[in-house]
Amino acid sequence: MGTSAHIDRFVLDHLPPADQQPDLVFDRAELSYPEQLNAGVELLRRALAAVGPDARALIDHDHEFSWARVDMISSRMARVLVEDMGLVPGNRVLLHGPNSAWTVLAWFAILKAGGVVVATMPMLRAAELATVIDKARISHALVYASLAEAVAEAQATATATTLKHVMDSAMLQAAARSQPAGIRFDPVDTAADDPALIAFTSGTTGKPKGCVHFHRDILAMADTFARHIVGLTKDDIAVGTPPIAFTFGLGGLVVFPAAVGAATAFAPRPGFDALAETIARHKATALFTAPTGYRALLKLAGDHDLSSLRTCVSAGEALPAATSDAWHEATGVRIIDGIGSTEMIHVFISARGDDIRPGATGKAVPGYEARIIDADGQPLPPGETGRLAVRGPTGCRYLDDDRQAAYVQDGWNLTGDVYRLDEDGYFWFVARSDDMIISSGYNIGAPEVEHALLRHPAVAEAAVIGATDPERGQIVKAFVVLNSDHAASDGLRVALQDHVKSVIAPYKYPRALDFVDALPKTQTGKLQRFRLKEPT
């Protein structure tokens, strides 16, 4: 245990009790961290050591920043936080901005100043922001200027009255520029186990939870998944769609590039057209997005040059084999799939290159252990279906939340996923535990039916739930978004049902099938099946 730098101990005092903390495993040399560690300082040290001060770090549509400028500007911003805004170590700082160089600079500044970053999705509305402010007792906010109105409204409506210091991006930039040249900012010497982030879950199952991660956790995701599976180098240019507020995006677009001195290019606007344009314009080599993103880019591949891509990473949802195969056929690149969680900070099961088996998630990432357990917590042999349990250098710590006891049991993190392990050590996703459908005594995983539907040329997207049925208990019900060149009809409904019967066991076919214009999703693109289960 290092010596905590936190003067404001709110987060430390609201961690889970000791008997609900996850067991942590640091059994690799690269995971041996010093007791005192500031993740922002260490990431910038690694970047500068790898490529030098003048190498490109952040590429906005109209501006570029070298690693030396990222270091210098973030230090000036940190000085503003401390001297102008009164931040003390341990204060929670709301970071509300789009994927952009400004957001990354502010993220580094908060860590250097000893603050706890609470990044939020740019599309969140005032009520959602107020929930975060109340839960984390936010005291400071750095806000992109165009998003300031929502934060002001949230500040006015939040129950907590802790948020006193707000600065928008224009104000922060002006204040940072006005700092006297040559005055050094000394970053706060935080402990490796001081809280650095509170990452809020994206709400696929309801009310979001605040997940606390330490400074060493940020380094651990770079030293496990990024180092051993993704394999970025100093010559890479990363792009992607996941918001930096989502730990998938934080890793792929901030932490992983910084750890090796790679660059990140940001699209000028949301949308897959803009992403494809950014890939082509900057010759991006590494792409981070969800399966939905890969399917969207496949439709745009003929209009944009995507040939520079060499590393493609998918997370957020299970990657269907059909999507993986289609992307490989179109680009020659096999997508790296992975399962991670906000609770674990990033991906803990994955595979790359020749180790990839389309349809399988992969093996435990070096540094992590994973197993399948039964309802009593006992390990199951290969071939059996059960709950996924994981442990490693990171783990779940909910902020003041009684759901901690369900996620961490006997030191293992129970992700809420149903998996099976094959004889070769590969993990195969079956369903989320709350997405298992029991129909006439058969266990049916919703994702398996969705993946079967996606193999039909008429289907753009699909979601499957269990619907109550008086005879069978539940039946499989599908919601289908069609491709633009197909029209909904009773004949197509029957054709899709027959297609599923031909692809997987017939008893798994959707006995009910509705055509819809869109599926409910979180801000990160994850499907919200629980909303499809709500009565209309």
MOCORFEN-V18717 format. One record per pair of residues at least 4 apart in sequence whose ideal C-beta (glycine too) atoms are under 7 Angstrom apart, sorted by the first residue. I is the first residue (numbers start at 1). J is the second residue. Records with the same first field share a line. If there is no record, write none. Layout:
# MOCORFEN-V18717
I=J  J
This chain:
# MOCORFEN-V18717
1=35  193
2=35  36  191  192  193
3=36  191
4=12  191  194
5=89  114  188  189  190  191  194
6=12  89  90  194
7=88  89  90
8=88  89  90  91
9=13  90
10=14  90  137
11=90  116  195  198  212  399
12=195
14=399  400
15=212  397
16=20  21  397  398  404
20=404  405  408
21=397  408
22=391  395  396  408  411  413
23=391  411
24=393  395
25=369  391  392  393
26=31  32  393
28=366  367
30=223  227
31=220  223  367  393
33=37  192  216  219
34=192
35=191  192
36=189  191  192
37=42  190  192  215  216
38=42  111  112  187  188  189  190  215
39=43  111  196  215  218  219
40=44  108  111  112
41=45  112  187
42=46  219
43=47  255  258  259
44=48  67  70  71  108  258
45=49
46=50  258  259
47=51  57  67  258  261
48=52  53  67  71
50=234  260  261
51=55  67  234  261
53=66  67  68
54=66  68
55=66  67  261
56=64  66  263
57=65  66  67  70  263
58=64  65  70  101  104  264
59=64  263  264  265  266  282
60=100  101  266
61=268
63=101
65=69  70  101
67=71  261
68=72
69=73
70=74  105  108
71=75
72=76
73=77  105  176
74=78  105  108  109  112
75=79  112  185
76=80  176  179
77=81  105  106  109  172  176
78=82  109  112  113  185
79=83  179  185
80=84  85  172  175  176
81=85  87  109  110  113  115  140
82=87  113
84=175
85=140  165  167
86=165
87=91  113  115  140
89=114  188  190
90=114  116
91=115  116  139  140
92=116  118  136  137  138  139  198
93=110  115  116  117  118  140  141  142
94=118  120  133  138  141
95=103  106  107  110  117  118  119  142
96=120  122  141  143  144  147  151
97=102  103  106  122  143  144  147  169
98=103  122  144
99=103  243  244  249  253  266
100=266
101=105  266
102=106  144  169
103=107  244
104=108  254
105=109
106=110  142  172
107=111  117  119  244  254
108=112
109=113
110=115  117
111=117  196
112=187  188
113=188
114=188  190
115=140
116=195  196  197  198
117=196  197
118=132  136  138  198
119=244  245
120=124  129  132  245
121=243  245  523
122=147  243
123=523
124=128  129  523
125=150
126=130  150  153  154  157
127=131
129=133  150  151  154
130=134  154  157  158
131=135
132=136  138  200
133=138  154  155  158  160  163
134=158  159  160
135=210  399
136=198  210  399
137=160  162
138=162  163
139=162  163  164  165
140=165
141=151  163  166
142=167  172
143=147  148  151  166  168  169
144=169
145=168  169  170
147=151
148=152  168
149=153
150=154
151=155  166
152=156
153=157
154=158
155=163  166
158=163
167=171  172
168=172
169=173
170=174
171=175
172=176
173=177
174=178
179=183
190=194  215
192=214  215  216
193=214  216
194=214  215
195=212  214
196=213  214  215  218
197=213  218
198=210  211  212  399
199=211  213  247  342
200=208  209  210
201=208  209  211  342
202=208  246  522  523  524  526
203=208  522
204=522  526  528
205=434  530
206=530
209=398  401  403
210=398  399
211=342  343  396  397  398
212=397  399
213=217  218  345
216=220
217=345  394
218=255
219=223
220=224  393  394
221=225  226  251  255  345  346
222=226  227  255  256  259
223=227
224=228  365  366  367  368  393
225=229  230  338  346  347  350  365
226=230  232  251  256  259
228=365  366
229=336  350  352  365
230=256  311  313  336
231=311  352
232=236  238  256  257  260  262  286
233=260  262
234=260  261  262
236=262  285  286
237=262  263  265  282  283  284  285  286
238=252  253  257  262  264  284  286  288
239=265  275  278  279  284  287
240=249  252  253  287  288  289
241=275  289  293
242=246  248  249  252  288  289  316  524
243=249  523  524
244=249  250  253  254
246=250  524
247=251  342  345  346
248=252  288  315  316  340  346
249=253  288
250=254  255
251=255  256  346
252=256  288  313
253=257  264  288
254=258
255=259
257=262  263  264
265=278  282  284
267=274  275  278
268=274
269=274
270=274
272=276  293  296  297  300
273=277  300
274=278
275=279
276=280  297  300  304  306
277=281  304
278=282  284
279=284  287  304  306  308  309
280=304  305  306
283=308
284=308  309
285=308  309  310  311
286=311
287=309  312  313
288=313
289=293  294  314
290=314  315  316  317  525
291=295  314  317  319  320  323
292=296  525
293=297
294=298  314  323  327  335
295=323
296=300
297=301  306
298=326  327  330
300=304
301=306  330
306=331
309=331  333
310=333
312=327  333  335  336
313=336  338
314=319  335  336  337
315=338  340  347
316=524  525  526
317=526  527
318=361  429  447
319=323  324  335  337
320=324  451  454
321=325  358  359  451
322=326  451  454  455
323=327
324=328  334  335  358
325=329  358
326=330
327=331  333  335
328=332  333  334
334=356
336=350  352
337=350  361  362
338=347  349  350  361  362
339=347  348  349  361  417  429
340=344  346  347  348
341=415
343=396  407  413
344=348  390  394  395  396  413
345=394
347=365
348=364  365  368  370  390  392
349=361  362  363  364  365  370  427
350=361  362  365
351=355  356  362  363
352=356
357=426
360=426  427  428
361=427  428  429
362=426  427
363=425  426  427
364=368  369  370
367=392  393
368=390  392
369=390  391  392
370=388  389  390  427
371=379  389
372=379  380  384  386  387  388  419  420  421
373=377  378  379  380  386  387  389
374=378  380  386
377=409  410
380=384  386
382=421  422  423
383=420
384=420
385=418  420  430
387=414  418  433
388=415  417  419
389=412  413  414
390=412  413  415
391=395  411  412  413
395=408  413
396=404  407  408  413
398=403  404
403=407
404=408
407=413  414
408=413
409=414
416=432  433
417=429  432  433
418=430  431  433  436  445
419=427  428  429  430
420=428  430
421=425  427
422=426  428
429=447
430=445
431=435  436  445  446  447
435=446  529
436=443  445
437=444  446  466  474  476
438=443  473  474
439=444  472  473  474  475  476
440=472  473
442=507
444=449  476  508
446=450  464  465  529
447=451
448=452  504  508
449=453  464  476  478  500  508  510
450=454  462  463  464
452=500  503  504
453=459  462  478  480  496  500
454=459  462
455=503
456=496  499
458=482  483  486  492
459=480  482
460=481  482  483
461=481  519
462=478  479  480
463=479  519  527  529  532
464=476  477  478  510
465=477  529  532  533
466=474  476
467=474  475  477  512
468=474
469=473  474  475
475=511  512
476=508  509  510  511
477=510  512
478=510  513
479=514  516  519  532
480=496  513  515  516
481=516  517  518  519
482=486  488  515
486=492
488=492  515
490=494
491=495
492=496
493=497  513
494=498
495=499
496=500  513
497=501  509  510  513
498=502
499=503
500=504  508  509  510
501=506  509
504=508
519=527
520=528  531  532
521=525  526  527  528
522=526  528
529=533
